[in-house]
């Protein structure tokens, strides 16, 4: 692609899960994996867990389309905190308190709550092996998958794949060592996000996340949703609980219509522009 010069962006985060957001509705971005890695680099670029492009929606069913790349340069299907951030931007732009965003994983309805937090309807969770996907037919409630002290996860799809491990103390787990090994486990043909969850009560779960293509992140919205689904299926939590991540809390509800609703804060950090970064 031509050198990207003076291209504006917005740095945002949801509970420390941070994003570089571009508006590609007038001039679509065409980024290589190397471009994404350079922008996401925290020493020589802007720095982020994911890079986001807002694009024109292909149909009138949504206000915009959201494209997502992980920090390693790979394009992915879903990102719950990012869709809440983009929802907030688009609602500020339109003056409305709700908007539908199209993604590779489908349509996501977002809404601003009275307290300023942003909710996103993340749709129905996938619990069948083929839909997550898992490489071979398996009992997703008890996957034959282990590494070190972690074993017996629940497989869940939230538009992207997750492996949820339940432990007695999340801080006692060396996630930096085990996460990258589990991410590429052969059971997950598209790699997986890895969550370790500590049940504190039936309405409170402490979680740490190894995010596919990004490493340890302070929060993961789809991961929080996957944990709530996994915990409820195991009989460990109610259908609504607070998920305490390294960066803060998300309220997750697996509603009676089978959709998972995620609610939490978003923040704009700063606005800037790239000045020839992609020439490097």
Secondary structure, 3 states (H helix, E strand, C coil): CCCCEEEEEEEEEECCEEEEEEECCCCCCCCCHHHHHHHHCCCCCCCCCEEEEEECCCCCCCCEEEEEEECCCCEECCCHHHHHHHHHHHHHHHCCCEEEEEECCEEEEEEECCCCCEEEEEEECECCHHHHCCCCCCCCCCCCCEECCEECCEEEECCCEEEEEECCCHHHCCHHHHHHHHHCCCCCCCCCEEEEEEEEECCEEEEEEEECCCEEECCCHHHHHHHHHHHHHCCCCCCEEEEEECCEEEEEEECCCCEEEEEECCEEEEEEEEECHHHC
